[in-house]
């Protein structure tokens, strides 16, 4: 099982349970923070829970900008 990311709505750590449907058992996660907007409303497959396309794209762009800044600073130092 991959490491779970915190809840995108409240930042709390999700809980994991085994869920069985039509004889198939899978690990699913959910947020059990009573103040969270998605509190117990939905169980989600772990891979889906950890999928954050906007966050991943932003982190990639930040890394690109930081690399460009490092190169620019090195060029200016010469």
C-alpha positions, 0 to 999 in steps of 0.5 A, spaced: 500 500 500 502 506 498 503 512 503 496 516 503 496 523 502 492 527 507 485 529 506 485 535 500 479 538 504 481 538 511 488 536 511 487 530 516 489 523 515 484 518 512 482 512 515 483 505 511 478 499 511 477 493 507 471 493 503 467 487 500 463 488 494 460 482 490 466 478 493 471 482 491 475 485 497 479 492 496 482 497 501 478 503 501 480 510 505 475 515 507 476 522 512 473 521 519 474 528 521 467 530 523 468 538 521 471 536 514 466 537 508 467 530 506 466 526 512 464 519 511 460 521 505 465 517 500 470 511 501 475 512 495 480 507 492 487 508 495 490 510 488 484 515 487 485 518 494 492 519 492 491 522 485 492 530 485 493 532 478 492 540 480 497 539 486 502 534 482 502 539 476 503 545 480 509 541 484 512 540 477 512 547 475 515 549 482 520 545 480 521 547 473 521 555 476 526 553 481 531 550 477 531 556 472 532 560 478 538 556 480 541 557 473 539 564 472 543 566 479 549 561 476 549 565 470 549 572 474 554 570 478 559 569 473 
